[in-house]
Amino acid sequence: MYFSLITENYFTSRVNFTCVDNREFFYSTNFYHPTTSNHSIVWKDIEDGKVSQVGPIVDIGDLSVSNQFAQKIMSFDPYGVEVYPSKLELKDGQIENRYLLAINNIIDVLDYEKSDIEISPRSGKQIIHILFLSEKKLKKIPLEQRIAFRVKGAETAMFFCEEFFQTIDSESIFNDLRKEKIHINSRAPKF
């Protein structure tokens, strides 16, 4: 069994965005609060990047994705994903017709035996140093609830199902993304 990581390629990206919109509270939590917006949520580049340097995904914890990427993921009808119109502002222009994806589908698929977990002596909360997903738990989750998800206890990382990975991996417009198909017995990235 496989799961996947699909995100902005941080190693080649020349843009760095921050939210400049006062509606960030709509999507910046890990709680699913279905809302809607007629006007695009604005992110602004703080590195003097150019429009030509923006790829299909911009990742600042939530994702601003191209129209093509949004259409692909929405065709799977993912559970717990909020979608908002998004606009990116850069030094040399702006990009519209994008969508912000807030992936608030948090599922309990942490493999407690394989993962390296410490309990904080201060807060009593668990700190996950090395993350592994449980095949047994993941197989129990219906496909529509694992299209796009975060792992309970390690909410910083976003993962996608193998079926969605195959859809994205087969199209050249997504070649610049960081994409990994990860075997369930392999360590899962936390970022």
Beta strands, then each sheet from edge to edge (+ up, - down):
strand 1: 2-7
strand 2: 17-19
strand 3: 41-45
strand 4: 57-59
strand 5: 63-66
strand 6: 81-90
strand 7: 93-103
strand 8: 106-107
strand 9: 116-119
strand 10: 126-130
strand 11: 148-151
strand 12: 154-161
strand 13: 178-183
sheet 1: 8+ 11+ 12- 1+ 13-
sheet 2: 2+ 3- 6- 7+ 5- 4+
sheet 3: 9+ 10-
end
